Amino acid sequence: MEFSVVNDFDKQSFVPEESFDFIFTKSFQSASEFIDRSLKFGGVVAVLELDEWSSHSFNKPSNYKIVYYRKLRSTNVFVMKKLQNARPRSGNKRRLLWYNTSEAKKAALKKLEDVLLEPPRASSGTSKTYRKRTKYLPDLLGDTLESCPRRVFIHVGLPEKDGGSGTRWFAKHYPTRNLKFEIYKIETLTKESPKKKAVWEMGMSEWLRKNVKEEEYVVMKAEAEVVEEMVKSKAIRLVDELFLECNPKGVGGRKSMSQRAYWECLALYGKLRDEGVAVHQWWG
């Protein structure tokens, strides 16, 4: 029986495919590409995670089955069996980013447009100029999107007077390759507290897990509060490309849920990049 302990999977690219019967790791999500490539069909992966992780926040790959779970003090023990290979048949490509090698993922993220260190002024026209610089994920990876079993665009936000600025932008600017995208417009429900602060009532993480699969190609536009929830639950890993709307209070004069400083928007942007998400700032 071949056995592996995964600590720094980026340095283990020399390992042949389907080499191990058993893999032990402290973080399945960060090493998922290496694990799935090197674990044999029917092999077992054991995961140890700290207390902040839970079985509810873990995004289990569809080609694995949970065979054991136990909580030991501040540590969760999680064991899965590989039921089949995630790699598609010849001629198809893996799901963008998450099924590419870690090096390809890192290279694509480095090619994204630079983040704006200061928000553009509404009257300067900078926002339109910035959108023209947007480097879309299919273009960066040279993917036709034809092999994706399903393509989805999700626009999440407060109700708008025109009801569809985000969806119209997507149809006009996104490189769909003339392929069909299912489009969802989700209006977040709000209520006013005594302090006049809006409260999010919709759980997008749950919605995503019920409506999209990891092998599908998912593009989303959403406000910071929605994105933060998805980051915390790890559901953000179901999103291939994200347009992050994070308008600080008092900037742009647009209706927004944000009550934060611009540096907090930049911090969230950086966290998304660390998670491996192809994220863009939205100034629409």
C-alpha positions as CSV (number, residue, x, y, z in Angstrom):
1,M,0.0,0.0,0.0
2,E,1.3,3.4,-1.0
3,F,1.0,6.1,1.7
4,S,1.5,9.9,1.5
5,V,1.4,12.8,4.0
6,V,0.6,16.1,2.2
7,N,2.3,19.2,3.7
8,D,3.5,21.2,0.7
9,F,1.6,19.8,-2.4
10,D,3.1,22.4,-4.8
11,K,6.5,20.7,-4.4
12,Q,5.0,17.3,-5.1
13,S,4.2,17.8,-8.8
14,F,6.7,15.0,-9.7
15,V,4.4,12.4,-8.1
16,P,2.8,10.2,-10.8
17,E,-1.0,10.2,-11.2
18,E,-3.0,7.7,-9.0
19,S,0.1,6.7,-7.0
20,F,-1.3,6.5,-3.4
21,D,-3.9,4.3,-1.6
22,F,-4.0,6.6,1.4
23,I,-3.3,10.3,1.9
24,F,-3.2,12.2,5.2
25,T,-3.5,16.0,5.2
26,K,-4.3,18.9,7.5
27,S,-6.2,20.8,4.8
28,F,-8.0,19.1,2.0
29,Q,-9.2,22.3,0.3
30,S,-5.7,23.8,-0.2
31,A,-4.3,20.5,-1.5
32,S,-7.3,19.2,-3.4
33,E,-5.7,19.3,-6.9
34,F,-2.7,17.2,-5.8
35,I,-4.8,14.8,-3.7
36,D,-7.3,14.1,-6.5
37,R,-4.5,13.7,-9.1
38,S,-2.4,11.3,-7.0
39,L,-5.0,9.3,-5.1
40,K,-6.0,6.0,-6.6
41,F,-9.6,5.0,-7.4
42,G,-11.0,3.6,-4.2
43,G,-8.3,5.3,-2.2
44,V,-8.8,7.0,1.1
45,V,-7.9,10.6,2.3
46,A,-7.9,11.5,6.0
47,V,-8.3,15.2,7.0
48,L,-7.6,17.0,10.2
49,E,-9.1,20.4,10.6
50,L,-9.2,23.0,13.4
51,D,-12.4,23.7,15.4
52,E,-13.5,26.6,13.2
53,W,-14.1,24.1,10.4
54,S,-17.2,22.0,10.4
55,S,-18.9,19.4,8.2
56,H,-21.5,22.0,7.2
57,S,-18.9,24.4,5.8
58,F,-16.9,21.7,4.0
59,N,-17.6,21.6,0.2
60,K,-17.3,17.8,-0.5
61,P,-16.2,16.9,-4.0
62,S,-18.9,15.0,-5.9
63,N,-16.5,12.1,-6.6
64,Y,-15.8,11.4,-2.9
65,K,-17.9,9.7,-0.2
66,I,-17.7,10.5,3.5
67,V,-17.0,7.3,5.4
68,Y,-16.0,8.6,8.8
69,Y,-16.3,11.8,10.9
70,R,-15.5,12.5,14.5
71,K,-14.8,15.6,16.6
72,L,-11.9,15.3,19.0
73,R,-11.7,18.4,21.3
74,S,-10.6,21.2,19.0
75,T,-9.9,19.0,16.0
76,N,-12.2,17.4,13.4
77,V,-11.3,14.0,11.9
78,F,-12.7,13.6,8.4
79,V,-12.2,10.5,6.2
80,M,-13.4,10.2,2.5
81,K,-13.2,7.5,-0.1
82,K,-12.5,8.3,-3.7
83,L,-15.4,6.8,-5.8
84,Q,-14.2,7.9,-9.2
85,N,-11.8,10.2,-11.0
86,A,-12.7,13.9,-11.3
87,R,-10.8,14.2,-14.6
88,P,-13.2,14.2,-17.5
89,R,-12.9,12.0,-20.5
90,S,-10.5,12.8,-23.3
91,G,-11.3,16.1,-25.1
92,N,-12.9,17.8,-22.1
93,K,-11.3,20.2,-19.7
94,R,-11.5,20.3,-15.9
95,R,-13.6,22.9,-14.2
96,L,-11.8,26.3,-14.5
97,L,-9.4,27.1,-11.7
98,W,-10.4,24.5,-9.2
99,Y,-9.5,21.5,-11.4
100,N,-6.5,23.0,-13.0
101,T,-3.1,22.5,-11.4
102,S,-2.1,24.9,-8.7
103,E,0.5,26.5,-10.9
104,A,-2.0,27.2,-13.7
105,K,-4.4,28.7,-11.1
106,K,-1.7,31.0,-9.7
107,A,-0.6,32.1,-13.2
108,A,-4.2,33.0,-14.2
109,L,-4.8,35.0,-11.0
110,K,-1.5,37.0,-11.6
111,K,-2.8,38.1,-15.0
112,L,-5.9,39.7,-13.6
113,E,-6.1,43.5,-13.8
114,D,-4.6,45.5,-10.9
115,V,-6.9,46.5,-8.0
116,L,-7.6,50.2,-7.6
117,L,-6.0,51.5,-4.4
118,E,-8.6,54.3,-4.3
119,P,-12.2,54.2,-5.5
120,P,-12.9,56.1,-8.8
121,R,-14.8,59.4,-8.6
122,A,-18.3,59.1,-10.2
123,S,-17.7,62.1,-12.4
124,S,-14.3,61.2,-13.6
125,G,-15.3,58.4,-15.9
126,T,-12.7,56.2,-14.3
127,S,-15.1,53.4,-13.6
128,K,-15.9,52.9,-17.3
129,T,-12.2,53.0,-18.1
130,Y,-11.5,50.4,-15.4
131,R,-14.2,48.1,-16.8
132,K,-12.5,48.2,-20.2
133,R,-9.4,46.8,-18.5
134,T,-11.2,43.8,-17.1
135,K,-9.4,40.6,-17.9
136,Y,-12.0,37.8,-18.0
137,L,-11.2,34.3,-16.8
138,P,-12.1,32.4,-20.1
139,D,-9.7,34.7,-22.0
140,L,-6.9,34.3,-19.4
141,L,-7.1,30.5,-19.6
142,G,-8.0,30.2,-23.3
143,D,-11.0,28.1,-22.5
144,T,-13.9,27.9,-25.0
145,L,-16.4,27.0,-22.2
146,E,-17.9,24.4,-24.5
147,S,-16.9,21.4,-22.3
148,C,-18.7,22.9,-19.2
149,P,-21.9,20.9,-18.6
150,R,-23.7,24.1,-17.5
151,R,-22.9,27.8,-17.5
152,V,-24.5,30.1,-15.0
153,F,-24.5,33.9,-14.2
154,I,-25.9,35.0,-10.9
155,H,-26.6,38.6,-10.1
156,V,-27.2,39.2,-6.4
157,G,-28.2,42.6,-4.9
158,L,-30.8,45.0,-3.7
159,P,-33.9,45.6,-5.8
160,E,-33.2,48.1,-8.6
161,K,-35.5,50.6,-10.3
162,D,-34.5,49.3,-13.8
163,G,-34.4,45.7,-12.5
164,G,-31.5,44.4,-14.6
165,S,-28.4,46.6,-15.0
166,G,-26.1,43.7,-14.0
167,T,-27.7,41.2,-16.4
168,R,-27.6,43.6,-19.3
169,W,-24.0,44.3,-18.6
170,F,-23.3,40.6,-18.6
171,A,-25.0,40.0,-21.9
172,K,-23.1,42.9,-23.5
173,H,-19.6,42.5,-22.2
174,Y,-18.9,39.0,-20.9
175,P,-17.1,36.6,-23.3
176,T,-19.8,34.0,-23.5
177,R,-18.4,32.5,-26.7
178,N,-22.1,32.6,-28.0
179,L,-22.9,29.8,-25.6
180,K,-26.0,29.7,-23.5
181,F,-25.7,30.9,-19.9
182,E,-28.5,30.4,-17.4
183,I,-29.1,33.8,-15.7
184,Y,-30.5,34.3,-12.2
185,K,-31.4,37.7,-10.7
186,I,-31.6,37.3,-6.9
187,E,-32.9,40.3,-4.9
188,T,-31.9,40.2,-1.3
189,L,-34.7,40.7,1.2
190,T,-34.0,43.4,3.8
191,K,-35.7,44.8,6.9
192,E,-34.9,47.9,8.9
193,S,-33.6,47.7,12.4
194,P,-34.1,50.6,14.9
195,K,-30.7,51.9,13.8
196,K,-31.8,52.0,10.1
197,K,-29.3,49.2,9.2
198,A,-30.4,46.7,6.6
199,V,-30.2,43.0,7.5
200,W,-29.5,40.3,5.0
201,E,-32.0,37.5,5.2
202,M,-31.0,35.3,2.3
203,G,-28.3,32.7,2.7
204,M,-26.5,32.6,-0.6
205,S,-24.3,29.7,0.5
206,E,-27.2,27.4,0.9
207,W,-28.7,28.6,-2.4
208,L,-25.5,27.9,-4.2
209,R,-25.0,24.4,-2.8
210,K,-28.6,23.5,-3.9
211,N,-28.5,25.0,-7.4
212,V,-25.0,24.7,-8.8
213,K,-22.3,21.9,-8.9
214,E,-18.6,22.2,-8.7
215,E,-18.1,21.0,-12.3
216,E,-20.3,23.8,-13.7
217,Y,-19.0,27.2,-14.7
218,V,-20.4,29.9,-12.4
219,V,-20.0,33.7,-12.7
220,M,-21.4,36.0,-10.0
221,K,-21.9,39.6,-9.2
222,A,-22.6,40.3,-5.6
223,E,-22.2,42.9,-2.8
224,A,-19.5,42.5,-0.1
225,E,-21.9,41.3,2.7
226,V,-23.1,38.4,0.5
227,V,-19.6,37.5,-0.5
228,E,-18.3,37.5,3.1
229,E,-21.0,35.0,4.1
230,M,-19.9,32.7,1.2
231,V,-16.2,33.0,2.1
232,K,-17.0,32.0,5.7
233,S,-19.0,29.0,4.6
234,K,-16.5,28.1,1.9
235,A,-19.3,28.1,-0.7
236,I,-17.3,30.8,-2.6
237,R,-15.3,27.9,-4.0
238,L,-18.3,27.1,-6.2
239,V,-17.8,30.4,-8.0
240,D,-15.3,30.6,-10.8
241,E,-15.4,34.3,-11.5
242,L,-16.7,37.0,-9.2
243,F,-17.5,40.7,-9.6
244,L,-17.3,42.2,-6.2
245,E,-19.4,45.3,-5.4
246,C,-18.0,47.0,-2.4
247,N,-18.9,50.7,-2.4
248,P,-17.7,52.4,0.8
249,K,-20.2,54.6,2.6
250,G,-20.4,58.0,1.0
251,V,-18.6,56.9,-2.3
252,G,-20.4,57.2,-5.6
253,G,-23.9,58.1,-4.2
254,R,-25.2,54.6,-5.0
255,K,-27.6,52.6,-2.9
256,S,-25.4,50.0,-1.2
257,M,-25.3,47.7,1.8
258,S,-21.7,48.7,2.6
259,Q,-20.9,50.5,5.9
260,R,-17.2,50.1,5.6
261,A,-14.0,51.9,4.8
262,Y,-12.3,51.3,1.5
263,W,-9.4,49.5,3.1
264,E,-11.9,46.9,4.3
265,C,-13.0,46.4,0.7
266,L,-9.4,45.9,-0.3
267,A,-8.9,43.4,2.5
268,L,-11.9,41.3,1.3
269,Y,-10.6,41.5,-2.3
270,G,-7.2,40.1,-1.1
271,K,-8.9,37.3,0.9
272,L,-10.8,36.2,-2.2
273,R,-7.6,36.1,-4.2
274,D,-6.0,34.0,-1.4
275,E,-9.0,31.6,-1.8
276,G,-8.2,31.2,-5.5
277,V,-11.2,33.2,-6.8
278,A,-10.8,35.2,-10.0
279,V,-12.2,38.4,-8.5
280,H,-12.8,41.8,-10.1
281,Q,-13.9,45.1,-8.6
282,W,-17.3,46.2,-9.7
283,W,-18.0,49.9,-10.5
284,G,-21.1,49.6,-12.5
